[in-house]
Amino acid sequence: MTSANQDIFVAMDDADFSRMAIIHSLRGVQDSINSMRKAMDENQTETRHVREALIKIETHMQAQDFEQMRRDIEMLKADKDRRSGERSTLDALSKSPLTYLIAAGAALLAWLKGGF
């Protein structure tokens, strides 16, 4: 069983639903990052700036600096939006992982701020 799964079961035992939601959102962010990396590897695209952004997101997630993590995700989204009219490295990626990354990051911050 992974550490995240163990954390979820501990939170369930404690009836700590907010903690369960945060752990689930963090897992969603990590799954999205892994999906984006896999898509980049399969497409063999030049994606240095995207890879660097994903490393920053993971670093801030591990440090539990969720506000900076949110800004990193927003910068990645802004890059995608800015390049939407041209053939870019982000265009070669599946749109689903980036969209899910943005949604998972937003859900995490909403839970942390009590916004749900």
RAHU-V524981 format. One record per pair of residues at least 24 apart in sequence whose ideal C-beta (glycine too) atoms are under 8 Angstrom apart, sorted by the first residue. I is the first residue (numbers start at 0). GAP is how many residues later the second one is. Records with the same first field share a line. If there is no record, write none. Layout:
I->GAP, GAP
This chain:
17->93
20->86, 90, 95
21->86, 89, 90
24->79, 80, 82, 83, 86
25->35, 82
27->72, 75, 76, 79, 80
28->28, 32, 40, 72, 75, 76, 79
29->28, 31
30->69, 73
31->65, 66, 68, 69, 72
32->24, 25, 64, 68
34->59, 61, 62, 65
35->57, 58, 61, 62, 65
38->53, 54, 55, 58
39->49, 52, 53
42->49, 50
44->44, 47, 48
45->43
46->42, 43, 45, 46
48->30, 40
49->26, 29, 39, 40, 43
52->26
56->44, 48
65->42, 43, 46
66->42
68->36, 39
69->35, 36, 39
72->28, 29, 32
75->25
76->25
